[in-house]
Amino acid sequence: MSFHAMLQNPKPPGEIRADGQFGPLRTEKVGQTALSGSYVFDAELGAFRGIAGALSSAGKFSGVLDKIAVDGNTDVPDFEVTRSHHAVHLKTQFQAIVDGMNGDVVLRSIHAQFARTSVVTQGDVANKAGSEGKTLSLVGRNSRATFKTGCTSSPKPIIPLSLEP
């Protein structure tokens, strides 16, 4: 089936628009149901303590519900670490694997560019034992960072999902 969906993302607050193909539904193993398509995501990063900016992301996805490969990019023309009060233009290209059954994300590759600085990293956004919500963990060539995202819920539809046979 073809689908067109608009979802409200809880944190960071924003809207996800997706179009693609879904199915056939594997009722005995829902996570093995195929899907593919493209998305656009617009959000405000100020929901996270310490950062701000208007994020736009677009990309393509394919796979099965419990292992969705995503190729995308982000653009934040006014990214700011709020302590510094200095905005920079942040762009990324990324490849990720999303578990559509639990929302965990493996960030296979992130190439970020801001000012004259380039950063290449990888990591995940996942539930960690003893922690509520999701935690972002990034690993670079010579560094490691972990951030609590506070994400505790999944995107919610803001208009009815449209399916076409």
For each residue, the residues with C-beta under 8 A, 3 or more apart:
1: 21 22 23 163 164 165
2: 19 20 21 22 163 164
3: 18 19 20 21 22 37 161 162 163 164
4: 18 19 161 162
5: 16 17 18 19 157 159 161 162
6: 15 16 17 157 158 159
7: 15 16 17 18 155 156 157 158
8: 13 14 15 16 155 156 157 158
9: 12 13 14 15 16 41 43 155
10: 13 151 152 153 154 155 156
11: 47 48 149 150 151 152 153
12: 9 43 44 45 46 47 48 55
13: 8 9 10 43 44 47
14: 8 9 41 42 43 44 55
15: 6 7 8 9 41 42 43 158
16: 5 6 7 8 9 39 40 41 155
17: 5 6 7 39 40 41
18: 3 4 5 7 37 38 39 40
19: 2 3 4 5 37 38 39
20: 2 3 35 36 37 38 61
21: 1 2 3 34 35 36 37
22: 1 2 3 25 33 34 35 163
23: 1 33 34 35
24: 33 34
25: 22 30 33
26: 29 30 31 32 33
27: 30
28:
29: 26 32 33
30: 25 26 27 33 65 101
31: 26 64 65 66 67 100 101
32: 26 29 64 65 66
33: 22 23 24 25 26 29 30 64 65
34: 21 22 23 24 63 64
35: 20 21 22 23 61 62 63 64 65 68 100
36: 20 21 60 61 62 63
37: 3 18 19 20 21 60 61 62
38: 18 19 20 58 59 60 61
39: 16 17 18 19 57 58 59 60 61 72
40: 16 17 18 56 57 58
41: 9 14 15 16 17 55 56 57 58
42: 14 15 54 55 56 57
43: 9 12 13 14 15 54 55 57
44: 12 13 14 47 52 53 54 55
45: 12 48 51 52 53 54 55 76 79
46: 12 51 52 53
47: 11 12 13 44
48: 11 12 45 51 149 150
49:
50: 81 82 83
51: 45 46 48 79 80 81 82
52: 44 45 46 78 79 80 82
53: 44 45 46 76 77 78 79 80 87 90
54: 42 43 44 45 76 77 78
55: 12 14 41 42 43 44 45 74 75 76
56: 40 41 42 74 75 76
57: 39 40 41 42 43 72 73 74 75
58: 38 39 40 41 72 73
59: 38 39 70 71 72 73
60: 36 37 38 39 70 71 72
61: 20 35 36 37 38 39 68 69 70 71 98
62: 35 36 37 68 69
63: 34 35 36 67 68 69 97
64: 31 32 33 34 35 67 68
65: 30 31 32 33 35 68 100 101
66: 31 32 99 100 101
67: 31 63 64 97 98 99
68: 35 61 62 63 64 65 97 98 99 100
69: 61 62 63 95 96 97
70: 59 60 61 94 95 96 97 98
71: 59 60 61 94 95
72: 39 57 58 59 60 93 94 96
73: 57 58 59 91 92 93 94
74: 55 56 57 90 91 92 94
75: 55 56 57 89 90 91
76: 45 53 54 55 56 79 89 90 91
77: 53 54 89
78: 52 53 54 87 89
79: 45 51 52 53 76 87 88 89 90 114
80: 51 52 53 84 85 86 87 88
81: 50 51 84 86
82: 50 51 52 85
83: 50
84: 80 81
85: 80 82
86: 80 81
87: 53 78 79 80
88: 79 80 114 115
89: 75 76 77 78 79 114 115
90: 53 74 75 76 79 112 113 114
91: 73 74 75 76 112 113 114
92: 73 74 110 111 112 113
93: 72 73 110 111
94: 70 71 72 73 74 107 108 109 110 111
95: 69 70 71 107 108 109
96: 69 70 72 105 106 107 108
97: 63 67 68 69 70 105 106 108
98: 61 67 68 70 103 104 105
99: 66 67 68 102 103 104 105
100: 31 35 65 66 68 103
101: 30 31 65 66
102: 99 127
103: 98 99 100 134 151 154
104: 98 99 124 125 126 127 134
105: 96 97 98 99 124 125 126
106: 96 97 124
107: 94 95 96 110 121 122 123 124 125 138
108: 94 95 96 97 122
109: 94 95 120 122
110: 92 93 94 107 119 120 121 122 123 138
111: 92 93 94 118 119 120
112: 90 91 92 118 119 120 121
113: 90 91 92 117 118 119
114: 79 88 89 90 91 117
115: 88 89
116:
117: 113 114
118: 111 112 113
119: 110 111 112 113 140
120: 109 110 111 112 140 141
121: 107 110 112 138 139 140
122: 107 108 109 110 138 139
123: 107 110 136 137 138 139
124: 104 105 106 107 136 137
125: 104 105 107 134 135 136 137 149 151
126: 104 105 134 135 137
127: 102 104 131 133 134 135
128: 131 135
129:
130:
131: 127 128 135 148
132: 152
133: 127 148 149 150 151 152
134: 103 104 125 126 127 149 150 151 152
135: 125 126 127 128 131 146 147 148 149
136: 123 124 125 146 147 148 149
137: 123 124 125 126 144 145 146 147
138: 107 110 121 122 123 144 145 146 147
139: 121 122 123 143 144
140: 119 120 121 143 144 145
141: 120
142:
143: 139 140
144: 137 138 139 140
145: 137 138 140
146: 135 136 137 138
147: 135 136 137 138
148: 131 133 135 136
149: 11 48 125 133 134 135 136
150: 11 48 133 134
151: 10 11 103 125 133 134
152: 10 11 132 133 134
153: 10 11 156
154: 10 103
155: 7 8 9 10 16
156: 7 8 10 153
157: 5 6 7 8 160 161
158: 6 7 8 15
159: 5 6
160: 157
161: 3 4 5 157
162: 3 4 5
163: 1 2 3 22
164: 1 2 3
165: 1
